[in-house]
């Protein structure tokens, strides 16, 4: 009994001793170094392709432009390259400070902002409706479904420049649209017809992308859920509202986010269709116009503003819509666990 008690006390003392951390095997350190060696080229490439241009653009945005301030030594400009855009203050090239006359730098900025957001809201809204409709059709099991999916994806596979040129001929004064409707509308020569032409072309081009992302979400919904709803007497509309929409919401939000960010930087479609004329100048077109005019530092400031706008929109999407998606998923998980 005494020996047993002594062994118990010895074991207790041994357990209470501070445990020394185990040494890592040399193999783990070599694996970490090997992983770092594989990742390093990618990080260097990203730094050269992304980080350096961004930092360089921000630096240039605070420098003076010779074309805007003749005779300057291209020194520090402070926030003047930003104020003449945001506050509609004209540079010396436009006749001093104050409100810009129509067509000058500051006035063009807010017009471009309005046009860019108008294209974004209308195009994405139409693409969401059509994309969800196409995705629901393609998710059904029927003969020729593979052929339909391939046909729907054709517009998305066509390069945007080719699409723009195609619709340039479609909306010509003697193009297919005017010939079919018996009209003589200047689709690319007037403000609202030109905007509608760009929206139609953009919707035709990128709706398949939206449908593809939504289709991926629809295929994750089990058919047993719909069968149970049918047994309970739910109508087709009730199944769509209470089953399809809530369960496809994560994929739908991702599709909306991607398309929103894409339209906010739209350039090639309106540039080829209208050249940015007739109220179709987006922020990206305005940046290129500044570069062509030789105002590189002013263009850098406008690029930085555009980047901040797109980043803010992405942040709001992730912050608010992402939170609602997570909350809905948690509630559905709790309901399923009951």
Secondary structure as GFF3:
##gff-version 3
##sequence-region A 1 338
A	DSSP	alpha_helix	2	16	.	.	.	ID=ss1
A	DSSP	alpha_helix	26	46	.	.	.	ID=ss2
A	DSSP	pi_helix	47	51	.	.	.	ID=ss3
A	DSSP	alpha_helix	52	60	.	.	.	ID=ss4
A	DSSP	alpha_helix	80	86	.	.	.	ID=ss5
A	DSSP	three_ten_helix	92	94	.	.	.	ID=ss6
A	DSSP	alpha_helix	105	138	.	.	.	ID=ss7
A	DSSP	alpha_helix	145	157	.	.	.	ID=ss8
A	DSSP	alpha_helix	160	170	.	.	.	ID=ss9
A	DSSP	alpha_helix	176	181	.	.	.	ID=ss10
A	DSSP	alpha_helix	191	218	.	.	.	ID=ss11
A	DSSP	alpha_helix	223	231	.	.	.	ID=ss12
A	DSSP	alpha_helix	236	239	.	.	.	ID=ss13
A	DSSP	pi_helix	240	244	.	.	.	ID=ss14
A	DSSP	alpha_helix	245	264	.	.	.	ID=ss15
A	DSSP	alpha_helix	268	273	.	.	.	ID=ss16
A	DSSP	alpha_helix	283	292	.	.	.	ID=ss17
A	DSSP	alpha_helix	296	316	.	.	.	ID=ss18
A	DSSP	pi_helix	317	321	.	.	.	ID=ss19
A	DSSP	alpha_helix	322	337	.	.	.	ID=ss20
###
